[in-house]
């Protein structure tokens, strides 16, 4: 085969291979002509295409084609080898990619369960808060008189130097306590989904009732300002994490009740796998919430506008992260080496 015919036959393949190398972070194409429509390749095709390129390079050498053509194919082969056989990303990079892109995409995929989980937490909280404003004695149906007195001491506006939300303990000790408390609530919310989703619904609703009763009572007795200054900072990561854990638990229940065309055990295993991944992100959010709660929320001397401003910023950050992160082209995924294998084209 003449060199001109050889180049004409395989030029489109070489350009597609170059474009894939660009997308994977290899050197630029140095002014090559743009690819025709439909010439883009995906990762699954590349191992076979690489072997095909090696065969074409061997043919060009054996047939004595021009050094320029051989050099071009040699450079493509070397660049392809560097991308295909480079070391996998380090663990921290995979974890960062999951938090920045994979976890938000996974959360958005649970849209129906997510909205139901949010409703099961928020509606009882709002209803209980409103009920206690109208009938303050209802708070005693949830807490004892001693518990209510303790809450009043923890959020006493007459003691501005007092650490909000707690009566004793250093910031570091309370950080550990908040991690334990938050993570235990998140785990119970998710794991109780094994009871056909009813357990998750009860955990969400009960937490909503408890929060509404505390907030309603403190608001009714005039301690609302310290309480809202305390919860403003860590409310976004903590409440959203509980809602996500609830969505994971509801998905478990849905897999038991309505597995579709799959076997119930297969649907449950899949829901458990997705729920486990969601819980990894929930864990990170709850640890962050515990940090904010221990070292920022409990600081009583910070003015209310600052507390509420930071709290609003965190709500926007958390919702923007879960709503927008991971959309479009994924540069982290592009940087990961494709799986080797596949048949020759």
Beta strands, then each sheet from edge to edge (+ up, - down):
end
